[in-house]
Amino acid sequence: MSTDQITILHNPRCSKSRQTLSLLQDAGITPRVIEYLDHPPTVDELETLAHQLGLEPREFIRSKETAYASLDPPGPERSGRQLLEAMAADPILIERPIVVRGDRAILGRPPENVHHLL
């Protein structure tokens, strides 16, 4: 088992984020918690997260958010880098939660995905 510190990009108002954090705590893990709406990741940090997740930016952007619908140019017309820039500028667009351990990350949707990092 990896002994790398676990970090969760957390939104306490999100039920899936709270459930994922609870699963970590129930497993005896005290993760580093980053409330990303208050402390948003930079574009470079989001790019690293994309690589760790093994996802393209459009695969972990919240496309149903009002902020996404109001992007100009529209989200579907944006490059991956432009989507990362939009997420850094308005972190509500980041799918949550994201759990990181070492060089791997997962989306906590469903929360049980976190078991892949334990």
C-alpha positions in Angstrom: 0.0 0.0 0.0 1.3 3.4 -0.9 2.1 5.7 2.0 1.7 8.9 0.0 -0.3 11.7 1.6 -3.9 11.7 0.3 -5.4 15.1 -0.7 -9.0 15.8 -1.4 -10.2 18.8 -3.4 -13.4 19.2 -1.4 -16.6 21.2 -1.5 -18.3 20.9 1.9 -21.6 21.8 0.3 -21.5 18.8 -2.1 -22.9 15.5 -0.8 -20.6 13.4 -3.0 -17.6 15.3 -1.7 -18.8 14.9 1.9 -19.4 11.1 1.3 -15.9 10.7 -0.2 -14.3 12.5 2.7 -16.2 10.3 5.1 -15.1 7.1 3.4 -11.5 8.2 3.7 -11.9 9.1 7.4 -13.7 5.7 8.0 -10.7 4.0 6.5 -8.5 5.7 9.2 -7.1 8.3 6.8 -6.8 12.0 7.6 -6.5 13.6 4.2 -5.2 17.0 3.4 -8.4 18.9 2.7 -8.3 21.7 0.1 -11.6 23.6 -0.1 -11.0 24.4 -3.8 -13.7 27.1 -4.1 -11.7 29.1 -1.5 -8.3 28.0 -2.7 -8.6 27.3 -6.5 -5.9 25.3 -8.2 -3.9 27.1 -10.9 -4.0 26.2 -14.6 -0.8 24.3 -14.2 -2.1 22.4 -11.2 -5.3 21.5 -13.1 -3.2 20.3 -16.0 -1.3 18.0 -13.5 -4.6 16.8 -12.1 -5.8 16.0 -15.7 -2.7 13.8 -16.2 -3.2 12.1 -12.8 -6.8 11.5 -13.5 -6.1 10.2 -17.0 -8.8 12.5 -18.3 -9.1 15.4 -20.8 -10.3 18.7 -19.2 -13.7 18.4 -20.8 -14.1 15.1 -18.9 -13.9 16.7 -15.5 -15.6 20.1 -16.1 -19.1 20.6 -14.8 -20.8 21.3 -18.1 -24.2 21.7 -16.4 -23.1 24.7 -14.4 -24.4 28.1 -15.3 -20.8 29.3 -15.5 -20.1 26.8 -18.2 -23.2 27.8 -20.3 -22.0 31.4 -20.1 -18.5 30.8 -21.4 -17.6 32.8 -24.5 -16.6 31.2 -26.7 -18.9 28.3 -25.6 -17.3 25.4 -23.8 -17.6 22.9 -26.6 -15.5 25.2 -28.8 -12.7 25.7 -26.3 -9.4 23.8 -26.3 -8.4 21.7 -23.3 -6.1 24.5 -22.1 -8.9 27.1 -22.4 -11.1 24.8 -20.3 -8.4 24.5 -17.7 -8.2 28.3 -17.7 -12.0 28.6 -17.2 -11.8 26.1 -14.3 -9.0 28.1 -12.7 -10.9 31.3 -13.1 -14.2 29.9 -11.8 -13.5 26.7 -9.7 -17.2 25.9 -9.5 -16.6 24.3 -12.9 -14.3 21.7 -11.5 -15.9 18.3 -11.0 -15.7 17.2 -7.4 -14.4 15.7 -5.4 -10.9 14.9 -6.7 -8.7 12.7 -4.5 -5.0 12.5 -5.1 -2.4 10.1 -3.8 1.1 10.2 -5.2 0.9 10.5 -9.0 -2.6 9.1 -9.2 -6.0 10.8 -8.8 -9.6 9.8 -9.0 -13.0 11.5 -9.2 -15.1 10.7 -6.2 -18.2 10.0 -8.4 -19.3 7.7 -7.1 -17.6 8.2 -3.7 -16.6 4.5 -3.6 -14.1 5.3 -6.4 -11.8 6.4 -3.6 -11.1 2.7 -2.7 -9.0 2.5 -5.9 -6.4 4.8 -4.2 -6.3 3.0 -0.8 
